[in-house]
Amino acid sequence: MIIGIDLGTTNSLAAYINNGKPEIIINERGNRITPSVVNFKKDDSVLIGELAKNQQIVNSEATITNIKTNMGQDIQFPIGERSYTPVELSALILRKIKIYSEKYLGIPIKNAVITVPAYFNDNQRQATLKAGILAGFNVLKLLNEPIAAALAYGVGRKLDEHILIFDLGGGTLDITLMDYKKNLFRVLATGGSTSIGGINFDKALSDFVLHEFQKQYSINLKEDPIAYQQILIHAEKAKIDLSSVEETRIFIPYITATEKGPIHLDVTITRNKFESIINEYLKSTEKLIEETFNQFKLNSSWMNSIIFAGGSTRIPSVERTVVSTIKRLNGKGKINVYHDINPDEVVAEGAAILAGILSGELEEIEFYDITSHDLGIEDNNGSFITIIPKGTSYPCENVKLFTTAEDNQEEVIIHVLQSGVNGNEREYVSLGKFRLSNIAHAKAGEPNIDVRFSIDRHEIMNVSAVNLDTGTIKKVSISGKDWLLTGDFRERRGRGLKII
């Protein structure tokens, strides 16, 4: 048995194939979704999921949320006398899923497919893979979330050939353009942002509530951690309510007190007001859709359908913004919109479908994904040299020839980089470094050094450098923190590589 897991920013869930169809695995509390929240109790026990989320107000200092947004970063969360990394915390959530899945299915579960945002960089993918292993899983595949959504809709039903998948979850936005034919999915372009998601909407609405309260009482509740946590929780609920009603009320009794007595928080919010509060994110969404088309020189008129995934796509103004943007770009009056599968569950269902394919329970399906970033190295001038361009289908392998920058240079330091969202040098992500030593004395430009990048089925990168004159080879699998740079590598750029 192989299960599919959607490891989300705010919620996580798992699914499996039952009689040829994906089915959500119910957790030990009878729920289909488990909050991605971890709480540490004073007796060293750990709460995960609903019980942990209930501790956000009364024990916020020991409760950790939005873990996924920190994956791949060198961050520690201090709790008591020790600290936890995002990998360790994610592993606890995945371990929880493993335990309740085994109880629900009545068999041991070892193998899993785990989904990740298409815009996750190499460090973030490595961190997710490590978390899965730490939780006790054999991770057969890291599956991009938009691909999972496409699988959920494309298997067993007729879809249009040209699809935009708009996946807006708790912490990330993925935009994917895809061609679909029977049993064949081909990704054409990807875009998105790691700073647009449901938690951003929650915080924006919370800031509005804080401002309204401060106007009335001249008290800044953000300085009160317990009060602020209450507002965040109520803001999330109000956001959800406003997807189905035109007006809602945030009422928190006894939120604070003065010498005159207790004060209640009472703020009414209309859907129109909420939409104005998140308008900057909606505008960014429009721009990101346009950039996804323009960057890959695709004519938007080819597209005829949209798949929505992620709980935040329930917000009416989000769907309205996406549909109107596509209609404006391609000039079509009719766009087919798919959201009949629960947007909270569609990614997990797609992961389960791939799990079923890998286990032989379902018919084989081909899909070709592409890299979401440029991948390359820094040369001796500090410039980014692309080796695998953004948009390359993988698994793949590319090679470029380099040489030394100085006479009698005995080693080169290879600094592996990944482009940011906009290809801006300031946004480059350092994936690691390694040295190729024992280069024979020669004039600058004479040694021949092959740098080879390969990307495996998880979109995880392996890098090697070969001195073609001596046969010396150095191989490295970039593995997040193990290869993170300390200090400014640019101080040593003179010892780097020169492109031939």
N, C-alpha and C positions, 0 to 999 in steps of 0.2 A: 504494500500500500504506500502510495506517495501522496502527500497532501500539498495543497497550495496555500501560501500564507501571504496576506496583505499586511505588512508591517507598517502601520500608518503613524502620522504625527500625533493625531488625537485619539484614534481608535485602531485596533488591530483585529483581524479575524482570519479564520481558516476555512477551507472547503475541500471536498473530495468528490470523486466520481461515484455515483450510486445509480446503477442500472442505466449507465450511459449518459447521465446528466449531472451537472455540478450541484452539490448540495452543501449548504453552510453547516459547519460543525457547531453545535450548541455548547456553550461553556457550562461550568459547574453551577452557575446561578440561573441557568435556563435562558440565557441571552445569546443572541447571535453575534454581538459585537462586544469586544473587551476594551475598555479605555486604556490607552498607552500611558499609564501612570504608575509610578513606583513610590511606595512609602516605606520608610524604615522606622520600626518601633524601637522603643528604648531597650526592650529585651532581646534585641538583635534579630527579631523575626522581620519578615518582609511581607508587605501587602502589595498586591498587583491587581490592577483592573478597577472594578467598581468600588471595592473596599478602600483602595488607595485614593481614588478620586474623592471619596467622602471625607478624607483627611485633609483636603486642600485648605480648608478654612481654619480648622482647629490645630493643625500641625503642618503648616505650610513650609516651614524651614526643612522638614524631613521628607517633603513630598516633591517629586521631580516629574515635570511634564514636558511635552514638546521635545522629547529626547532626540527624535529623528533629525531635527533641525541642526543638531550639533554633531551628527555623525561625520567621521573623517577629520574632525578637528582635535587638536591637542588640548582638550579641556578636561578638567576634573571637577566633580561635584562633591564638596566636602560634607560628610554626614557624620557627626560625632567625631570619633578618633580616626576615621579613615576616609578615603575618597574613592569615588567610583567614576569610571570613564563611560562615555556614551555607549561604547561597545558592551561593557559589562551590564549596563542598565537595559540595553536592548536585548541582551542575552537572557535576562531575567524574564522579560515579556515573552520572548520566544519559548523559553522553558515552560512558562505557564501554559502557553498554547499547546505545547507538546504533551503536557500532563493531562489537560482536559480533553484533548483530541484522543489520546489513548484510552481514556475512561469512556468517552462517548462511543468510539468505534470498537472497543473491547479487544484491541490488539496492540502490540508494540509498534510505534511509529519511528522510523529512523530517517527516511528520505523525505526531502521537501523541496519545493520550488518557492523561492521568496521574491517578492516584487520590490522594485526600486524605482524612483522617479527617473525618467529618461535623462533628465538634466543632472543627475548625480555624477560627480567627477570620480576619478579613479580612487582617491582616498576614501570617499564615501562608500563606494562599492566594496572596497576591501574591508572596510569597517563592518558593513552589513554581513559579508561572508564570514568574517571572524565571529560575529555575534551568533550567527546560525550554528557554527561549529561548536562554540562555547556552550550553546544551549543543548548540544547533544545530537544535532541534525547532521546528516550527510546532505549538503546543499548541492542538488543536481544542477540547478540553474538559477541565476539571478535574472529575472524577467522584467523588462521595462514595463511600467504600469500601463502606458497607452496600448502597448501590444497586448497585454492581458485583457484590456477592455475590448479590443478588436476581436480577440479570440472568443470572448463571451458572446459577442453579438454575431460573429461570422460563422460559428460552427452550428450547423443544423438549421440555418435560415438563409434566405436570399437577401443579400445586401447590394447596394449600389457599388459600382466599381471604384469610385473616387471618394475618399472619406477624410474628414478632419476629425481628429479625436481631441476633445477638449477635456482635460483631466485637472480639475481644481479641487485639491484636498485641503487638509488642515494647514499644511505648511509650504506646499509647492504647487506650481502651475506647470503642466506639460501640454504643449501643443504639438500634435503630430499629424503630418499629411501622409496618406497611405493609399496605395493601389491595392485593390482586392479582386481576385478571381477565385474560382472554386478551389479551395484548399491551398491557396497561395496568397500570402500577405507580403507586400513589399513597402518598406518605409522609404519615403522620398525626402522628407525634410522634418526637422525637429526644431522646436523653439520653446521658450518658457522662462520661468523665473523661480528662484528659490526664496524670494521675498514677497510672494503673493500667495495668500491662502486664508483659510477660515480664521486662523488665530490672529492674523492681521486685522480682519474685520472685527473680531472680538475686542481687540485692543483699541481700535479706532472708536468703536461705540462706547467702550469704557471711558476713554478720554472725554468724550462728549458728556457723559453722565457726571464725571468728576468736575468738569467745567461748570455744568449747571448747578451742581451742589455748592461749589465754591462761590459762584455768583450770589447764591441765596444766603449762605451762612458764613462766608469768608473762612472756610476750613478746607485745607487740602487733604483729602482722604488718601491720597497716594502715599502719604507719609506714614499711614497706618497699614501695616502688611495684612492684618486680618480683614480690615474693611475693604482693602483693595482686592483681595482674593474673592470676597463676596461679590463685589461689583463685576469682576471678570466672569465669574460663574453665571451671574444673572444676565450679563450681556450676551453670553453665548446662547442662553435659553431664549432671550428676546430676539436674537438674530434668527434662530430657528422658527420661532413663532411668526415672525414677520414674513416668512415665506408662504404662509397660508392665511394670515389675517392682515388687515390694513393698519391696525394700531395695537400696541401692547403697552404694558406698564411694568416698570421696574420698581418694586416696593421692598425695601429692606428695613424692618423696624429696628430701632435702637442701634443704629449703625455707629453712633458716637454720642458724646454728651458734653455739655458745658456746665458752668456753675448754675445755669438756669434749669438744667434737667436734660433728659435724653432727647435725641434728635433722630427722626426717621428720614430715610431717603425715599423720595417718591417722584419719579420722572416718567412722563408719558412720551412714547416715541411712535411716530407714524412711519409707515413704510417709505413714504416720500422722504422723510427726514433721514432715515437710515441709508437710503440710496444716495442722498447728497453727502453723507458722512463717508461712504466708501467710493465716492465718485472718482477720486484720484487713482484708485486701483482699477476701476473699470476703464478709465482712459488708458492706463498702462496696458491693460489687456488688449484693447484695440490696436495699440501700437505694436505689441508683440505678435499679434496675428499677422499684421501687415509685414513685419520684418521677416516672419517665417516664410511667407510667400516670396518676398522680394530678394532675400538673401540667396535663395536657391533658384532665382529667376524662373519661378513657376507661374504660369498664368492661372489666376484664381478661377477663371471661368470653367476649368475642367471639373471643379468640385461640385458634387451634388448632394452630399449628406453630411450630417454632423452627429457624432456620438458623444454624449455627455457622461462623464464619470466623476466621482468624488462628491461628497456630501454638499460642498459649497455650491455646486451647480443647481441645487434646488432653489437658490435665491433668484426670484423672477428677473431682476435687473441684470444678473449675470447671463442668463440664457438670452435675454433680449439684446444685450450688447453683442454677444457672439453672433447671433443670427443676423442682426442688422449690419454688422461689420462685413460679414461674408456676402450678404446681398449687395452691399455697396461696392465691394471689390469685384464681384463677378457679374453683376448686372442681371442676375436671375431673379425672377419673382418667387419661385418656389424652391425651398430647400427642405429636404427630408431630415427630420430631427428624431433621433433615437434616444429615448431615456426610459423605456419600459422596464428595463432591468434596474432594480434598486441601485442607485448610484453609489451607495455605501458598500455594496456587495459585489459590484460588477468586476472589480479588479481581482478579488479573491476567487470568484467563479472562473475567470480567465486563467488564473494560476492553476486552479484545479484541472482545467481542461488540458493544459500543457502537461501537468502531472499524469493525467490519464493517457496522453499520447506517449509519454516516456515509459509508462508501465505497460503499454500495449493494449490498454482497455479501449482506446479510441483510435480512429483512423489517423494515419500520419498526415500532418499538415506542414507545409513549408512556409517559413517566414524569414525574411531578410531584413535585419535591422541595420542601422547606421550609427557611426560615432556621432556623439552630440557636441564634441569639442575638437579643436585642432590639437594635435599632439606633436611634440618636438623637443628640441634642446636649445639651450642658450649658447651662442658662439662667443668667440673671444672679444667681440665688440659689444656684447650685451644684447644682441638682437635675437629675436625668436626665429628659429629655423624650423619650419613645419616638415615633419616626416610622414605623419598620417593626417591628411586633411579632415576637417569636419565634413560629415556626410559620406564617409567611406563605409561600404558594406563590410561586415565582419562575420566570422573570423577572417583576419587579414594579416598581411605582413608587408612592410616597406623597408627599403634600405637606402641610405645615402652615404656617399664617400666624403670623408673629411681628412684633414691633415693637421700638422702642428702649426702653431702661431709664432714660435720662437726657435732660434738656432739651438741645437743640442737639448731640446726639450725632452725630458726623460719620462714624463707622464702627462696624461690629460685627465681633467676632472669633467665628467659628463653630468650636466645639470638637466634633468628631465622636467619639462614644463607642460602644462595643459592650459589652453586658452580659457579666458573667462567668458562671460555671457556675450560681450560685445567685441571680443578680440582685442581689447585694450591692454597694453603692456602692464598697466597698474593692476589689472585684474587677473594676471597669470597666476595659476596655482602651481606651487613647487611640489612635484611628486617625488623627488628624490635626487640622489647623486651617487656616483661611484667613480672609481679611479681605474684607468688602464695604465699600468706601469711598465717599466723595463723597455721603454722605447730606445732603440739604438741611436747613438749620436748622429745627427744629420742636420742639414740646413733646414730652416723653416720651409714648409711646403713640400718636402720630399717624402716623408712617411705617408703611407696610405692606410687609413683607418675606416673600416666599415662600421656604421652604427645602424643596427637593425631593430625595428620596433615590430612586435607582433601582438595581436589582441585575440584573446580566446573567447569562448562562448559566453563567458560572464561579462564581457567587455572589460576584462582586467588585462593589464599590459605587462609584457615581458620585454626587456631591453638587453641587447648585447652589443659589445664593441669588439672588433677583431682587428688586430694589427696584421695587415695582409703581408707585411714584409717578414714577420717572424712567426706568424701563426698564433701568437698570444691572444687569448680570448677571455673576456670577462662577461659573465652573464648575471643578470639581476632580475628578480621579479619584484616590481614595485609594490611594496606592502605598507602603505600608509605611514604610520608613525616611525616604523623601523628605518625609514629613509628620509625623514623630514630634515630639512636643512636647519642649522642653527647659525644665526648671524647672517650677514649680507654676503652672498656668494659673489656679488659683482666686484667686491674688492679683489677677487682673485681671477678676474676674467682673462687676464693675460696668460694664464696657464690652461686656458680652455682650447676648444677646437676651432679650426678655421675651415670653412666650407670650400670644397673644390668645385 
